[in-house]
Amino acid sequence: MTRRNGRKSPFQSRSLLIPVAVLALLILRGQFPEWFQSPDVPPPATLEEGTYRVDRVVDGDTLVLANKGRVRLIGADTPETVMPNHPVEPWGPEATEFTKRFVAGGEVQLQFDGRRQDKYGRFLAHVWVDDRMLEEELLRAGLATAETDYSYSAEAKDRFLAAEAEARAAGRGIWAE
């Protein structure tokens, strides 16, 4: 087919169609990487301490990594937002939004302290971005309660209790009247 002016349309030429299609796919892959991931990839059986890319935030205290590993924060419990047959709890959406902003750069450092996994198969870890620990920051903001009944370091428990006490004294978040 030719145009009225006698020239062929660039997209009618097969030599241009393939490179244009490849370029379009590369652009889409960069913008929407989740479209190109296999949904059947199982989560990892183990994780080592190190830096990981966050795929999404489930709620204030649970993350899904790019490798499909689910991470539950050690020592901080945020109000529920996604529990089946359970209403969204007060301050839950704020805790989820706080966590999303905290990990907005996409990469976190995981530090293990005690048991590696819970009964749901989630990895139990302290989550760091630069020199800030997510659990401690959630507690300081009044968006979580400290969980000290679990087995993890006394140093972390002391940090978490101090951050929770600071939020209580200031009446932040869940401690507001």
N, C-alpha and C positions, 0 to 999 in steps of 0.2 A: 504494500500500500504506500502510496505517496501522498504528500500534502498537495494543496492547490498550487504551491509554488514549485512543485516538481521534486522537492527534497523528501528523503525518508525521515520519519520521526525517529529520534534517538532511541526510543524504547522499542522500536520495531527491529532494531539491529540486535541480533543475538549476542554479538560480541560485547555489547554494553549491558545487557540484561543481567548476566551472571554477576559481574562485579558490583552492580548496583544492589542486587539482592543480598550479596554477602555483606556489603557495607551496612545495609539496613538491619540485617540480623545482628551484626556486631554492635550497632548502636542500641538496638533493643536489649541485647544481653547486658550491656553496661547499665541501662536505665532500669531494667526489670530482671535482675538475676534469678529471682525466685521462679520465673517462668521456665528457666532452663535447668532447674535442678530436678533430679529424679525424686519423686515423693516416696519411693520405696527404699531410700537409703536408711538403714537402721542407725540408731544412735550408737555412739561408741561404747564399748564395754568398759573401758577405763579412760581416765583423763590424768594427765600429769600436770603438775604446777606449771604455769606459764601464761602466755598471752593468747587470748582467744577473741575472735570476732563474734559479736552479739548479733543474732538474726532477729530476735524480737523479745519484747518484755511481755510476759504472761500476766503478771501482776506485780505488786510492790516488792515481793520477796522471791520471785521466780523468773529466770531468764532461759531462753533457748539460744544455744550457740549456733554458729553457722554449720558446725559438724553434727548438728541435731542433738547434742548433749543438753540435757535439762539440768539447770543449776538452781538449787535452793540455798538461800543465804543461811549461814550458820548464826544462830543467836539473836535474830531479829524476826519478829512476826508482825506482818502488816495486816490491816483489816482486809477481809475477803472481798473479791470483786467477781470472781469467775467460778466459784464453787457451785456445782450442780445442785439444784433444789435448795438453794440458800440465797437469801436476799443480799444485795450489795450492802456492805457495812459502811457506816459513816467513816469518812476519811480514807476509805479504800481507793476511790478514784484519784485522790490527791497523792496517795502513796505510789500508785502506779505511774502517774505523771511525773513525780519526783524521780523515780527510777529511770524512766525513759529519758529525762533530761540529763541525769547523771551519766548514763552510758551512751549519750548522743554521739560521741566520737566513734562509737562502734567497737572499740577494743577495750578489753578488761584484762586484768591480771588475776588469776585464780590462785588462792593459797588454801591448802587443805590443813585441817586442824581437828584431829579425831577421826571419827567414822567417815568413810569416803562417800557412802550412799545411804539414802533412807529406804524405807520399805516400799516406796513407789518407784525406786530406781533412779531418783534424782541425785545428782552429785551435790554433796554438801561442801560448800566452800565460802571463804571470805572473798569478797569481790572488791578489787581495788581499781581505781582510775588515778593514775599518777600516784600521789602520796595520800589520797583520801580513800577511806574504807566505806563502802556503800552502807553497810549495816549501821555503823556508827553515825553516819550522816542522817539516815532515816530516823534513828532514835533521837538524835539531837533536834531534829525538826518536829518531833512529836508525832511522827507518822508510823511508829512501830512500838512494840513492847519488847523488852529484853527477855530472851528465853535462856535461863541459866541452868535449867534442869538437865540439859544435854551435855555430853562429854566433849568438851573442847577446853582450850587453855584458860587458866585462871586470869592471865593478863588480859585476854580478850573480854572475859566476863566483867572484869573491873572497868574496862573502857566503856563497855556497853551500859553497865549500871550507872556510871557517871554521866554518860550522855543522856540516858533516860531521866535521871534526877534533874539535870539541867533543863530539859524540856518540861518536866512537871513543875519545877519552880517558876518557870517563865509562862506557864499556862499555854504552851504551844500545842497545836494539833489536837490529838485525842485527849490531851490534858486540859483543854480549854473548858471553861465553865459553861 
